[in-house]
């Protein structure tokens, strides 16, 4: 896996260059920008799994 820190107000994009589906764990602090992901077509947000 890879960890990337993206500073606030820094434009970026994510492209899957592999053959397998991409999985991302995104942490927003402070929260808020994740609301945009909920509006995007094709984005699946999975609830946390209980142990």
HELIX and SHEET records of a PDB file:
HELIX    1   1 UNK A   34  UNK A   39  1                                   6    
END                                                                             
